[in-house]
Amino acid sequence: MHERLGIVGSGAIACGLAAAAARHGEVVLWARSDGSAQRARDTVDKNCGRLSGEVNAEHVRIVQELGALNTATAIVEAVVEDVDAKAALWRELAQVTNDTALLGSTTSSLSVAQLARASGAPERFVGLHVFNPVPKMKLVELAFPQEASAQTRERATALCEGLGKTAVIVPDIPGFVVNRLLFPYLFSAVALQEETGLAAEAIDTCMQLGAGHPMGPLALLDFVGLDVAQAIGEAIGAAVPASLTALVGEGALGRKSGRGFYTYN
């Protein structure tokens, strides 16, 4: 991989991307606070440990100063799926990144064009939607603003290839392709549970054994995070089921909180 990667964020997507990129050399990951930096360190170490010794976790350097990203040739932002938070961070990054860096966001549902404008360099910007768990999932949806240069398009595709991913160029529409098709299906499973009272295990087993899905829809929602699912549903204009909204209101966000449609230890 020819790019030196800087990652902005400390959540599951950011840490998974760092582990995937660490196969190819040093990665710099920015975390906002001491606590998030320590959690990121623990997650990156765990992710790298799962890769059968292929990756040295020490290749991922965790920093708390945005200025430490100024030597990166490609910056990928992976913070909370909120347009205002992302735009504000891109305005900060514009002050510290070099003027030739490839700029990308892992947004799964927001307008790439809007984030590109916030970055101040839309000609170098790309929506780079990776999937969780990042080290294992092969697809990357690439969405470009109109201003993106031919060089940006080439570099973004090459970056995906360097990470061992398959890039598919998709339109800059809410949810791109996968989430645009996936979340109405996932929400329909929740609506079915509301209508019938079926247990989550029953619905998921039907879809795993009857449709060959590796994970049932309710377990997948828990894996994604119910708050993230709610945000994606709102962004793509899908009807978010009342029971999912209620769980989010209770702080039951799925695996990451220990409870969602299932309870986790």
Beta strands, then each sheet from edge to edge (+ up, - down):
strand 1: 5-8
strand 2: 27-30
strand 3: 60-63
strand 4: 74-77
strand 5: 102-105
strand 6: 125-130
strand 7: 139-143
strand 8: 166-169
sheet 1: 3+ 2+ 1+ 4+ 5+ 6+ 7- 8-
end
